[in-house]
Amino acid sequence: MRTPLLAFLAATGCGSLLASAGRDWPVYHGDKAGSHYSPLHQITPDNVAQLEVAWTFNAGDLREGATQIQCNPLILDGVLYATTPQSKVVALDAATGRELWRFAPLAPNGLNRGLATWTDGTARRILFGNGQWLHALDAATGQLIESFGTGGRVDLALGLGRDATGLAIQANTPGVVFGDLIIMGMRVGEGPAPAAPGHIRAYNVRTGALAWTFRTIPHPGEAGYETWPADAWQRVGGANVWTGMTLDEERGLVFCPVGSATFDFWGGDRLGDNLYANCLLALDAATGRKVWHYQFVRHDVWDRDPPAPPNLLTIRRDGREIPAVAQTTKSGHVFVFNRETGEPLFPIEDVEVPSSDLAGELVSPTQPLPLKPAAFARQLLTANELTNRTPEAHRAVLQQFSRLRPHTPFMPPSREGTIIFPGYDGGAEWGGSAVDPSGVLYVNSNEMAWILAMVETGGAASPGEQVYRQNCIGCHGVNREGNVAASIPPLVDVGKRLNREQTLEVITKGRGVMPMWGFLTQAQREAVTGFLLGDAPPPREPSAAPAPTWVTWMPDNRTAAPPPYTHTGYNRWLDPQGYPAIKPPWGTLNAIDLNTGEYLWRVPLGEYPELMAQGLPPTGTENYGGPLLTAGGLLFIGATKDEHFRAFDPKTGRELWRVKLPAGGYATPATYEVDGRQYVVIACGGGKMGTKSGDAYVAFALPKTK
């Protein structure tokens, strides 16, 4: 007879993990089903208050300005594998935190959320994405495995069916391993600038050779091609899996949440429903053949891509068990499907949505929404939802509200300003959700309003300003003020921090959350550098090639003309004191029984100490990073802006324990056992929402028995 754990692993399609079930955390998010669940049970509601710091590891590579760690580490045979603020890989003794080895990529770029691993039973490899490179490391030494790809790494910019030279590509979330294949997604550009297509690819883990490709922007003759302009496959980017995937090994199915097509907020050059953007794709893991798909948003112009890997679970209904897959969304919904057929397990209805008044835009007249479960975030923002924290805050926010487009779900982008609610970061976000063996899903949610305002790209006073308006406004803002909450620095005084050569290098190669802009010509890079520094580009040598004319969008004409619009940035809607512009809760933790679609509980997640001191109840805070669920009867989560790490009772939602971290734990924690002692570890990288950065991993355990 199977134990509950064995039955759970078998039901979720993770039979190959049975041997390691118990003490390790062998896969990103715990297992290939994305359950965030561990069978460890030494730490319980009765003793969780006794947890103490077992060890702390400081990576020592904080960079000037904000850095982050978003990594959910792997723990295998007493060794913890993780990444640092500057995207180096470290191996630590999981019982002590002592560093065993460190690997530094040639050109660290972007954030990293985790690693993948493969073994043939004798040797083990760690598969690590950084920038456009997929690396294979020897797990014992941290050295590159020279026989993999070229010198130990594979260039993900190659094999996309068109030239991706200089385009932003970042493999910051781990792929999933199936046999001798690693199936990879990637992050690509999202703005009005040219972007790489987000095709899903599988590589041989031993050699690095490309095994198969699924084209998310279909080519002529392929299913879905008719939902795009005829030449979209040659120029449109995005439709990429940036979140990671989940795998049903027993059925050989990989589940891929595909993101939106570019440009995120104007689609006049990609009219149509745009399959397979904004889809959950079920692919044959061995061949890449499509088994089924479901599209959550047609012709997305709201950045409503699926935010996290889906969860595999078993639904119990009318005395039978149904293999299911559940996908959470930024809009705060859960879509639940039969894993084998794609049949929805709760009704979904098409709702009419407003049309767009932006030039060239044509949005879909309807969008699908599930009738059950109910949304785990509010869906409509009226004047009654505006903050009443103080009369002054209410008055200021109400004045802004009166100038914006009235809110309704799927209100298209506009010049006046469109309220995105829940915001760009959810609802659900990249930390993902947890599911237990009984079919209950635990999801943390943001309830923040953001404002999307569109501006025309024309009217620039100089070539450098034109490049800035077309490529940089979305992150750094119209007035170059930056976005501290998103770790995006202001550029109004960039000359005080960087000289001309350093500025050019960052623009060309990227740094931190800044992607590379190598697709710009040298003349364009020099022009935007001059615009930012307030000086003229250096004189060109007489023998140098003439600068391109500025009516050309990009040097190789990857798109015929620049989009007529860009946006003013990713702007949280805050009151004058920096608190959210709406009434609480601002962040929640939810338990939903997916057998019935009913909620078991919902509680605020996080708090503002200064508001608590004023007598206000817990408000919840914006949060990043997912939960960890254990058989011991605990749900652990960091994520909150107040920089605490908490444990909840998953049956009731009651908080049982909390501790202040050295920096915000904006990552999904992991748990494991070494020498009979259970540990819970979380990355404390901070750096989001304006909080301080950190470089630590902190592991907690019960006191050692004497």
KASUL-V301364 format. One line per field, one symbol per residue. phi: phi as a letter, one per 40 degrees, with the letter a starting at -180 (. if undefined). psi: psi as a letter, one per 40 degrees, with the letter a starting at -180 (. if undefined). burial: # if it has 16 or more other ideal C-beta (glycine too) atoms within 10 Angstrom, else .. A space follows every 50 residues. Layout:
# KASUL-V301364
phi: ???
psi: ???
burial: ???
This chain:
# KASUL-V301364
phi: .ccdccccccccgbdccdccchbcbcadggaccgcfbbccaccbdcbccc dbccabbbcgbcbdgcbabbccccbbfgbbbabbdbfcbbbbcccbgccb aabbccbdagcbbibbaaabgbbbbbbbcafcbbbbbcccbgccccccfb ghabccccgcgacbdgccbbccbccbcbgcbbcbbacbcbcccdbcccdc bbbcccbgccbabbccbccdgcdgdccbddbdccacbgfbcccgbbbccc cgbbbbcccccccdbabccadhcgcbcfbcbbbcccbgcccaaabcbcfc bbfccdcaccbcabcbafgbbbcbbbbcbccgbbcbbcccbgcccbcbbc bcbccbbcdgcacccbbcbccaccccadbbbbccccdbdadccccccccc dccccdcadgccdacchbcbadcdcgfcbccgbbbbccgcbbbcbcbbcb bbbcbcccgccadcccccccbbddbcgdbgcgadcbgbccbcbcccbbcc cccdccccbgagccccbccccdcccccccccccgbccccccdcccccccc cccadbfcbcacdcbbbchcbccbcdcgcdcbcccbabbbbbcccbgccc aabcbgabdcccccgccdcgbdabhccbbbccgbbbacgcccgbbbbbcc cbgccbaaacccadccaccbbabbfgbcbbbacbcfgbfgcccabbbbbb acdccc
psi: hiiddddddddeffdeeddehcdigeihedieefdfhieiedhiddedee iihdihhhdefiihahiihehhiihhfehhhiiidffihihihedeehhd ihhhidghhiiheiiiiiieediiihhhhhbehhihihdddeiihdehbh feihheeifeeiheheihhhgehiihhhbfihhhaihiieaeiiiiifih ihihdddeihdihhhehiiheihedeeiidedeediaafigeeiiihgdd efhhhhhhaiiiidehfeefiidfhfifihhhihddeehhdiihhdhhgh feffiheiiihhihhhhfeihhhihhhiidefihhhihddeehheiihih iiiiiieiheigiheiiihieiiiieiiehhideeiifdidddddddddd ddeihhhihfhiiiddhhhhhiadfiaiaediiiiieeehhhhiiigihi hhhiiieieieidddddddddddddeidefeagddefhiiedfdeediad ddddddddeihbehiifeeiidddddddddddefiiiiiiideiiiiiie ehdidefdidiiieiaieighihiideeiieiiiiehihihhhedeeihd ihiihiihdddddeeiiheiiiihiaihhieefihihbdidefihihihe deehhdiiihidihggihiiiihhfehhihiihgeaeifeiiiifihhhi iiihi.
burial: ....#..##.####.##...#.##################.##.#..#.. #..##.###.##...###########..##############.##.#... #.#.#..###########.....################..#.##..##. .###.##..#...#.#############..#################### #####..#..##.#####.....##.##...##.###############. #################################.#..#.########### ################.....################.##....##.#.. ..##.#.#..#.##..####.##.#####.#...###.#...##.##... #..##.#.######..#####################.############ ####..#.....################.#.##.#####.#..#...#.# ..##.###.########.###############...#............. ..##...##..##############...#################.#..# #.######.........###############################.# ..#.###.#.##############...############.#.######## ##....
